[in-house]
Amino acid sequence: MSGSTAPTGRTCVVREPQRAVYDRSVIDAILDEAFVCHVGFTVDSQTFVIPTMFARVGDSIYFHGSAASRMLRNLSDGLSVCITVTLADGLILARSVFNHSMNYRSVVALGVAQLVDAPTEKLEALRAFTEKILPGRWNDARQPNEKELKATSILKLPLTEVSAKVRTGPVEDDLDDYALKVWAGIVPLRLVADAPIRDERCDPSLPVPAYAANFRK
């Protein structure tokens, strides 16, 4: 989606507002790069935050929920959730401890998640999960059968109330601290993949798929 999402009273960035981003292309890019989201919700006055795999499809986020989990109790009216995603891009080493920081990209999405019942939509979500892990994997692996689809619980959150917060750039020290003889700079961070490890029961004649052998992030 292009354009911007107007912030609400709940998604407007208050602290460090100059880092706020409401551009949906930036928000979508962060969501598409991240593998894990954290889902916050409250049950019986107790708040829980659960990490889970997710995928964005168009203007919605899909995420897993176990049939035995607290998330799926009393879903007739949906589940109020707060979903967060964070990508760490660099450690900011300043001359003073107080000004140490991190370059990052984060997204917060709020709303009411609904259980997905339609088999075709479930299949679309599972395909999105699989292709997010590695593009091309969906067509190589066995796809879900009817029994597996029925046993799978997936929730959907429309991206109607969402914002991002981004920190980029160099060290920001107090003016007097620039004279200190202390090393300052950035330690860049990135997610990379090591060489694939073959499953011990995998046919040794099967070559490693190119999307696995060449995967780098």
N, C-alpha and C positions, 0 to 999 in steps of 0.2 A: 504494500500500500504506500502511496506517496502522500505528501502533505504532512500536516501536523495534527496531533491530538490535543485538543484544548485541555489544559490541566483543570482538575477539580480541586475542591478544598482538601481532598484526601491525597491527591497525587502531586500537588504543587510542591516543588522543592523549596524548603524554607531555609535550611542551613546550607551555606555556599550556593546561593541561587544562581550564580554565574556558571555553575557546572550543570545546570538543568538542561535537558534536551527533550523536546516534545515532538521532534521530527520522526515520523513513523518509519522512514527508511533507515534511520540510525537505530531505532528501537528494534526493528525487524532483524537487522544485521547482527545485533548483540544476541537476540534470541536464537537465531539460526546458528551462531557459532558455539554457543554453550551446550554442553551435554546434560547437565544436571540443573534442576531448579529446586527450590525449597518452598514447600506448600505450608502455609500457616493457617490454622483453623482452630476454633474453640468448641469443645464438647463438654457439657455439664460444668461450665465455668473454668475448665482447664484448657489452657492453650497448648497446642502441639505444633511442631514444625518438622515436617517430614521431607527428606531429600528423595527425589524420584526423577526418572528419565522423562523427557517431554519432547514435544515437537510442535512447531508452529505450522498451521495450514491456513493460509490466507489471513483472515482477521481473527483467528482463534488459536488458543493454546490447548493441546490435548496432553493429558498426563495419566499415568497408571494409578489405579487404586485397587488394592486387594479386597476381595469380597468379604474378608474377615476383619478388615481394618476399621478403625474408628471413623475414617473419612466417609465411609459408605453407609453409616447409620443415619436413619431419618432423612433420606434424600428426596422425599416427595416434593419439597419446596426448594430443592437445590442446597448447595453448601456455600456459605460465605467464606471466601478464601483471600489470602494475600500471597501472591506468588512472587518470589524474588530470584534473580539471576545475577551473578557477578563474575566478571572476567578480570583477573589480575594481570596487568601489563608491565609493571615495573616497580621496584623498590626505590623510594626517594631517600637518599642518604644526605641529610643536611648537615650544616656545621653545628647546629644545636639539636638536642634531642627533641625539643618541643616541635621543631619544624620537619621532623621525619614524616614521611607520608608514603603514598602509593599511587601510581597511575593505574586507573581502573575504568571499567565500563560496567554499569549496573542498570537493571530494569526492575521496576516494581509494577505489578499488575493487580488490580483489585476487582472484585465482583462476585457474582454467584455462579459457581460451577454446576453444571448439570450432567447427570449420568447419560451416557450415549447408549441408546438402545438399538438403533437401526444397524443391521449387520453390514450394510454397505459403508456406512460412516465409520463403524469400528474397523473394517478392513482398510479404509483410507488412512485412519489414524495409525494402525499397525504398520502399514507401508511407510508412512512418514517416519515413525520411530526407527524402522530398519534402515531406510535410506539415509537417515541422519547419522547413524552409526558409520556406515560406509556406503556411498552411492554406488548402486549396481548390485548390492547384496540381495535385494528383494527377489530379483529374478533368478538368482543362483540357488537360494535355499528353498526348502519346502515351505509353502505358504499355509496359513492356518486353515484347519478344517472346521466344520460346523460345531463340533463339540468344543474345540478350543476357543472359538469365537464366543460361545455361550458362557464359557468359564472366565472370560476376560472382562474385567471392569475398567472402563475408560471414562474419564471426565473431561468436559469441554468448558473452557472459560473464554468468552468473547473478549477481545482486546478493546474494550470501550473506555476503560479507565486505567490509563497506563502512562508512565513517564520513565525517563532515563536520567542517570546522573553520571557524568564523565569527568575524569581528571586526567589531563595530559600535560606535557611540558616539563620544564626543568625544575631544579631545586629553587625554593623560595625561602630565603633566609632573611632575618632582620638585618637592616643596613649595617649595624655595628659588627655583626658576626662575620661579614665577608672578609674581614682582616684576620680572622682566626686561622692558624696553621692546622686546619683539619681538612682531611680529604672529603670532598663532597661530589655527588654525582648520582647517576641512575644505574641500577642493576636491572636490565631488561628481563622480563619473564615471558615464556611462551610454552605452550603445550606441544610436545613432540611425541612421536611414536617410535618405539624400538622395533627391531626386526621381528616379524611374526613367529610365533612358537607353534609348531604343528601339534595338534591333538594326538595323543599316543595311539588312538584307535582310527586315525585318519589314514586312508589308503595312501601309502608313500608315493604312488605313481601320479597322484593328483598334484598339479603345480599350484603354488601359492597364487591366488588371484592377484592381478595387477593392482586392483584397488587397495588390497591389504599390503602388498609388498612396497608400494610407492606412497603409502599414506603418510602425510606430514601435516602438522597443524601449527 
